[in-house]
């Protein structure tokens, strides 16, 4: 009992320290290609004509107050202007204090055709984000030790703070490869609930891949492909690398991802993710599960993610130059 009580007190102490310097983290997704506009504004309008996407992530379900994230986006391609425009809404909540963020924004992209095969697609995005916390729901060490419901910890000066932010990206693609770079938090928003500032560091995302196998009949969609993909992210001194493999055989998609940098995250890395998806005409649905392999292997119970994507046309348009990246 003593060990258990000391463990509870330790967790509460850590919680108090974290709260005094509270800082939200950027949500991340395993199926980032099912949530393309969150990945890069260059993907705005990179579709047949219209695309609606909904994705939900439950991260580390074995930990109380796990991260829960929902993202919805809609984008449209304007062939007359060779441009894409989209909207994105993200909601992320974690912990008993419901530390979270709600962001809404817009993205624009333009497609430059260099030659018959090569395209360059720059993008620009702006979003407004609200950060919030429910201080009254938190429990601190002095409450546990005294048995009372009051604490000496000072509540934040405000429970909500909002800020405008911006991002930019560049995507290069051809018939069998794609590569892109996204730079986020260009305006360095202040997310602190206290008088001392806490500016969000700039985040860099480098992603891409290659279709090793691509099979399909003339004038028909691709019915089989094998792709390798990568994603490298860095925010201040935090680094993360994802390496993945996708196999698509209509209508089934299977994927495998390794996340982590051995020796940096842990000796084994961070996680291994598996994906199962179905793509039928205009509709795609995917489910992925992240197996934690880091030092938290016995605590997190992994992460679940579900995605729904609907692509449709309302008017006839010329043949599109499809980006060969996966759907999930």
C-alpha positions in Angstrom: 0.0 0.0 0.0 2.8 2.4 0.9 4.5 1.8 -2.5 1.2 2.3 -4.3 0.6 5.6 -2.4 4.1 6.8 -3.0 3.6 6.0 -6.7 0.4 8.1 -6.8 2.1 11.0 -5.0 4.9 10.9 -7.5 2.5 11.0 -10.5 0.7 13.9 -8.9 4.0 15.8 -8.3 4.9 15.3 -12.0 1.5 16.5 -12.9 1.9 19.6 -10.9 5.2 20.5 -12.5 3.8 19.8 -16.0 0.8 22.0 -15.3 3.0 25.0 -14.1 4.7 24.9 -17.5 1.8 23.6 -19.5 2.5 23.2 -23.2 0.4 21.4 -25.8 2.0 19.1 -28.3 1.1 18.8 -32.0 -1.2 15.8 -32.7 0.2 13.2 -35.0 -1.4 10.5 -37.1 -0.2 7.1 -38.3 -2.4 7.3 -41.4 -1.1 10.7 -42.4 -2.0 10.1 -46.1 -5.6 9.7 -45.1 -5.4 13.2 -43.6 -3.3 14.8 -46.4 -4.2 18.5 -45.6 -2.9 18.1 -42.1 0.3 16.7 -43.6 0.9 19.5 -46.0 -1.2 22.4 -47.6 0.2 21.3 -51.0 -2.3 18.5 -50.9 -5.3 20.9 -51.0 -7.2 20.0 -54.1 -4.9 17.2 -55.1 -7.9 14.9 -55.8 -10.4 14.1 -58.5 -12.4 17.1 -57.7 -13.9 17.0 -54.1 -12.6 15.1 -51.1 -13.9 14.8 -47.6 -11.8 13.2 -44.9 -12.5 12.2 -41.3 -9.9 10.5 -39.0 -10.0 9.6 -35.3 -7.0 8.6 -33.2 -6.9 7.2 -29.6 -3.3 7.2 -28.5 -2.0 5.2 -25.6 -5.4 3.8 -24.5 -3.8 2.1 -21.5 -2.9 5.4 -19.8 -5.7 7.4 -18.0 -6.6 10.5 -19.9 -5.2 9.2 -23.2 -4.8 11.5 -26.2 -7.9 11.6 -28.4 -7.8 13.4 -31.7 -10.3 14.0 -34.4 -9.6 15.8 -37.7 -12.0 16.7 -40.5 -11.1 18.2 -43.9 -12.7 19.1 -47.2 -10.9 20.3 -50.3 -11.8 21.1 -53.9 -9.8 21.4 -57.1 -10.4 24.3 -59.5 -9.2 23.2 -62.9 -9.6 26.7 -64.5 -7.0 28.1 -62.1 -5.1 24.8 -61.7 -5.5 25.4 -57.9 -6.8 23.6 -54.8 -8.5 25.1 -51.8 -9.4 23.3 -48.6 -10.6 23.6 -45.0 -9.3 21.7 -42.0 -10.6 21.3 -38.4 -8.7 19.5 -35.7 -9.6 18.7 -32.1 -7.2 17.2 -29.6 -7.8 16.5 -25.9 -5.7 14.7 -23.3 -5.4 14.1 -19.5 -7.8 14.6 -16.6 -7.4 18.3 -16.9 -8.6 18.0 -20.6 -5.6 19.9 -21.9 -6.4 20.3 -25.5 -6.5 22.4 -28.7 -9.1 23.1 -31.3 -7.8 24.5 -34.6 -9.5 25.5 -37.8 -7.9 26.8 -41.0 -7.6 27.0 -44.8 -5.0 25.8 -47.3 -4.2 26.7 -50.9 -2.1 25.0 -53.5 -1.1 25.5 -57.1 0.1 22.8 -59.5 3.0 23.6 -61.8 3.5 21.1 -64.6 7.3 21.1 -65.4 7.0 18.5 -68.2 4.7 15.5 -69.2 5.7 13.7 -66.0 7.0 16.1 -63.4 4.9 18.4 -61.2 5.7 20.9 -58.5 3.0 21.9 -56.1 3.6 24.7 -53.5 1.1 25.2 -50.7 0.2 27.8 -48.1 -2.0 27.4 -45.0 -3.3 29.6 -42.2 -5.1 28.4 -39.1 -6.5 29.8 -35.8 -6.0 27.5 -32.8 -7.5 27.7 -29.3 -5.7 26.0 -26.4 -7.6 25.2 -23.2 -7.3 23.4 -19.8 -9.8 22.6 -17.0 -7.7 23.3 -13.9 -10.4 22.3 -11.5 -10.3 18.7 -12.7 -6.6 18.3 -11.7 -5.5 16.6 -8.5 -2.2 17.6 -6.9 0.1 16.0 -4.4 -0.9 18.2 -1.4 -4.6 17.1 -2.0 -3.6 13.5 -1.8 -1.4 13.9 1.3 -4.0 16.0 3.2 -7.1 14.3 2.0 -8.7 17.6 1.2 -10.1 18.9 -2.1 -8.1 22.2 -2.1 -4.6 22.8 -3.3 -2.0 25.5 -2.8 -1.1 25.4 -6.5 -2.1 28.6 -8.3 -4.5 28.3 -11.2 -3.5 29.7 -14.5 -4.3 33.3 -15.3 -6.6 32.1 -18.1 -8.1 28.7 -19.1 -8.1 29.5 -22.8 -5.7 31.2 -25.2 -5.9 31.6 -29.0 -3.4 32.3 -31.7 -3.0 32.6 -35.4 -0.5 30.4 -37.2 0.8 29.6 -40.6 2.4 26.8 -42.6 3.9 26.3 -46.0 5.0 23.3 -48.1 6.4 22.1 -51.4 5.5 18.9 -53.1 7.3 17.3 -56.1 5.8 14.3 -57.8 5.8 12.2 -61.0 4.1 9.0 -62.0 5.9 6.8 -59.5 7.5 9.0 -56.8 6.6 11.9 -54.6 8.6 14.0 -52.1 7.6 16.9 -50.0 8.6 19.3 -47.2 6.3 21.1 -44.8 7.3 23.9 -42.4 4.7 24.6 -39.7 4.2 27.2 -36.9 5.7 30.0 -39.0 4.1 32.6 -36.7 5.3 30.9 -33.5 2.0 31.2 -31.6 2.1 31.6 -27.8 0.2 28.8 -26.1 0.9 29.7 -22.4 -1.9 30.1 -19.9 0.4 32.1 -17.7 2.1 35.5 -18.1 5.4 33.9 -19.2 5.4 33.2 -22.9 5.6 29.6 -24.4 6.1 29.9 -28.2 5.5 26.8 -30.3 8.7 25.7 -32.0 8.8 25.5 -35.8 8.2 21.9 -37.0 9.7 20.4 -40.1 8.3 17.4 -41.9 10.1 15.7 -44.8 8.1 12.9 -46.5 8.0 10.9 -49.7 8.1 7.5 -51.3 8.3 5.4 -54.5 6.0 2.9 -56.2 8.1 -0.2 -56.6 5.3 -2.1 -58.4 2.4 -0.5 -60.4 0.0 -2.6 -62.4 -3.2 -1.6 -64.2 -4.9 -1.9 -67.5 -5.1 0.9 -70.1 -7.7 3.6 -69.3 -8.5 1.8 -65.9 -7.4 2.7 -62.4 -4.4 1.0 -60.9 -5.4 -2.4 -59.5 -2.2 -3.4 -57.7 0.8 -1.4 -56.3 3.6 -1.8 -53.9 5.0 1.4 -52.3 7.7 2.3 -49.9 7.4 5.6 -47.9 9.2 7.6 -45.3 8.4 10.5 -43.0 11.0 12.5 -40.9 9.8 15.1 -38.4 11.8 17.5 -36.3 10.6 20.1 -33.8 13.3 21.8 -31.8 15.4 19.0 -30.4 12.7 16.3 -30.9 13.2 14.0 -33.9 11.1 11.2 -35.4 11.5 8.9 -38.3 8.8 6.7 -39.9 9.5 4.0 -42.5 6.7 2.2 -44.2 5.6 -0.3 -46.8 2.1 -0.3 -48.5 0.6 -3.1 -50.6 -2.6 -2.5 -52.6 -4.5 -5.1 -54.4 -8.0 -3.8 -55.3 -9.9 -3.3 -53.0 -7.6 -4.2 -50.1 -4.7 -2.1 -48.7 -2.2 -3.4 -46.2 0.5 -1.4 -44.6 3.4 -1.7 -42.1 5.3 1.1 -40.5 8.3 1.3 -38.2 8.5 4.5 -36.1 11.6 5.7 -34.2 15.3 6.3 -34.2 17.1 3.5 -32.3 19.2 5.0 -29.6 17.3 8.3 -29.6 13.7 7.1 -28.8 14.9 3.8 -27.2 17.1 0.9 -28.2 14.2 -0.5 -30.1 12.6 2.6 -31.4 9.1 3.9 -30.6 6.4 1.8 -32.3 5.4 -0.6 -35.1 2.1 0.1 -36.9 0.0 -2.2 -39.0 -2.8 -1.1 -41.3 -5.7 -2.7 -43.0 -7.8 -0.7 -45.4 -10.4 -1.0 -48.2 -10.7 1.3 -51.2 -13.9 0.9 -53.2 -14.5 3.4 -56.0 -15.0 6.8 -54.3 -14.8 5.5 -50.7 -11.8 4.5 -48.5 -11.8 3.2 -44.9 -8.8 2.3 -42.9 -7.8 1.0 -39.5 -4.3 1.0 -38.0 -2.9 -0.1 -34.7 0.4 1.1 -33.2 2.3 -1.5 -31.1 4.5 0.4 -28.6 8.1 -1.0 -28.5 9.8 1.7 -26.5 10.4 1.7 -22.8 6.6 2.3 -22.4 5.8 -1.1 -23.9 4.0 -2.4 -20.8 2.1 0.8 -20.1 0.4 2.3 -23.2 -1.6 -0.5 -24.7 -0.9 0.9 -28.1 -2.9 3.4 -30.3 -5.9 3.0 -32.5 -6.8 5.0 -35.6 -9.7 4.9 -38.0 -10.1 6.9 -41.2 -12.8 7.6 -43.7 -12.2 9.3 -47.1 -14.8 10.1 -49.7 -13.8 11.5 -53.1 -16.4 12.5 -55.7 -17.0 14.6 -58.8 -19.9 16.9 -59.5 -18.8 17.9 -63.0 -16.8 16.3 -65.7 -13.1 17.2 -65.8 -10.1 16.3 -67.8 -7.8 13.5 -66.7 -6.0 14.3 -63.5 -2.3 13.9 -62.8 -2.6 11.7 -59.7 0.0 11.9 -56.9 1.2 8.3 -56.4 1.3 8.4 -52.6 -0.9 5.9 -50.7 -4.5 6.6 -49.5 -3.7 5.9 -45.8 
